[in-house]
Amino acid sequence: MKHLVVYAHPHPESFNYSIMETTVQTLENKGHEVVVRDLYALDFQPVLKPEDTDAMKSGH
């Protein structure tokens, strides 16, 4: 089975990171495929700005 884990926490020493790592390791040990998307590492910006919507409308 394939899994996507979306992780968003700025500190790799956090309890949330430990939970994510344990989840990934447990699933992989059971033969599952796991992909982690770390939103902080991807510099994800959750705020949609007016210029973003203008770019989408113009096809960029």
Phi, psi and omega in degrees: 000148179256141181228144172243123176252120177260118186242134179217094175204136186284347187240117181291349178265010183283163175296323178300321178296318178298319177297315180299314180298317178297318178299312180298312181298317180297314180295316180295322178296336178267008176088011180273153175267130184232132173241130178251130173247109179269107186296328177290319179295330179275359183055042180295131178248109186284354182265123177272121183264158179304322180292334176293314180291325176297318179296320179295318180296327181273000175089016180260000000 
